[in-house]
């Protein structure tokens, strides 16, 4: 089994920055592509960003492109989401997710069903 533990989210003013982390434990000898999703109240869970196992390939939702950066440190089994220029519309519970993969360069998909493991979620609130 794989466990994903996210850092605490927080409350930030519009225009501010916040970094989330996601630590992976358990079957760390497998390769895992990873991603971030978010879910606002009353809305479906939506894709935010994804990163390949090697970290060489990334993909972002149009709504966060240019503002958010996904990265990972495989030596620490940790993934990050740096969020800059935050907007009230970014308010949501953020989830990290992992997908087992045999490829170091392939990106996971953008659907929640493309992922095998999920973190517990972290609340991010952006005030206007």
C-alpha positions in Angstrom: 0.0 0.0 0.0 1.0 3.6 -0.5 0.2 6.4 1.9 0.1 10.1 0.9 0.3 12.7 3.6 -0.2 16.3 2.7 1.0 19.4 4.5 -1.5 21.7 6.1 -3.1 24.3 3.8 -3.9 27.7 5.1 -5.5 31.1 4.7 -3.8 33.6 2.4 -4.8 36.9 0.9 -5.4 37.3 -2.8 -2.1 37.8 -4.6 -0.2 35.8 -2.0 1.6 32.5 -2.2 1.4 29.1 -0.5 3.3 25.8 -1.0 1.8 22.4 -0.4 3.8 19.2 0.0 2.8 15.6 -0.3 4.9 12.9 1.3 4.7 9.3 0.0 5.4 6.3 2.1 4.8 2.5 1.8 5.7 0.8 -1.4 8.3 3.4 -2.4 10.2 1.0 -4.6 7.6 1.4 -7.3 7.5 4.3 -9.8 4.7 6.7 -9.3 3.5 9.5 -11.5 1.7 12.1 -9.4 -0.8 14.9 -9.5 -2.8 17.5 -7.7 -6.5 18.0 -7.7 -8.9 20.4 -5.9 -12.5 20.4 -4.9 -14.5 23.5 -4.1 -17.8 23.2 -2.1 -20.6 22.0 -4.4 -18.2 21.3 -7.3 -16.6 18.2 -8.7 -13.0 17.4 -8.1 -10.9 19.0 -10.8 -7.4 18.5 -12.1 -4.8 21.0 -11.2 -1.4 19.7 -12.2 0.5 16.4 -12.9 4.2 15.3 -13.0 5.9 12.3 -14.4 8.0 9.9 -12.3 11.2 11.5 -13.5 9.9 15.0 -13.0 10.8 15.8 -16.6 7.2 16.2 -17.8 4.5 18.4 -16.3 1.0 19.4 -17.2 -1.3 22.1 -15.8 -4.9 23.1 -16.0 -5.4 26.3 -17.9 -6.8 28.0 -14.8 -3.5 27.7 -12.9 -0.9 27.8 -15.8 1.7 30.4 -15.1 0.8 30.7 -11.4 1.3 27.2 -10.0 4.4 25.0 -10.2 4.4 21.3 -9.6 7.7 19.6 -8.6 9.0 16.5 -6.9 12.1 15.3 -5.0 12.2 11.5 -5.4 15.1 11.2 -2.9 12.6 12.6 -0.3 9.6 10.8 -1.7 7.9 14.2 -1.7 5.9 16.2 -4.3 5.2 20.0 -4.1 2.8 22.5 -5.4 4.0 26.1 -5.3 1.0 28.4 -5.7 1.6 32.1 -6.5 -0.7 34.9 -7.4 -3.5 33.2 -5.6 -7.1 34.2 -6.3 -10.3 33.7 -4.3 -11.4 31.2 -7.0 -8.5 29.0 -5.9 -10.2 28.3 -2.6 -10.7 24.5 -2.3 -9.6 21.4 -0.7 -6.4 20.3 -2.4 -5.6 16.6 -2.9 -2.4 14.9 -4.0 -2.7 11.6 -5.9 -0.4 8.9 -7.2 -0.5 6.4 -10.0 1.8 3.4 -10.3 3.7 3.5 -13.6 6.4 1.6 -15.5 7.5 4.7 -17.4 9.7 7.5 -16.0 8.4 10.1 -18.5 4.7 9.5 -19.1 2.3 11.9 -17.5 -0.7 10.5 -15.6 -4.2 11.5 -16.8 -6.4 14.4 -15.7 -9.3 12.3 -14.4 -9.5 11.3 -10.7 -10.1 7.7 -11.9 -6.6 7.8 -13.5 -5.0 7.7 -10.0 -4.6 4.8 -7.6 -3.9 6.6 -4.3 -5.0 9.8 -2.6 -4.0 12.1 0.2 -6.4 13.3 2.9 -6.8 16.8 1.5 -5.7 20.2 2.6 -7.9 23.3 2.8 -6.6 26.3 1.0 -8.6 29.5 1.5 -7.9 32.7 -0.4 -9.5 35.9 0.9 -10.3 38.8 -1.3 
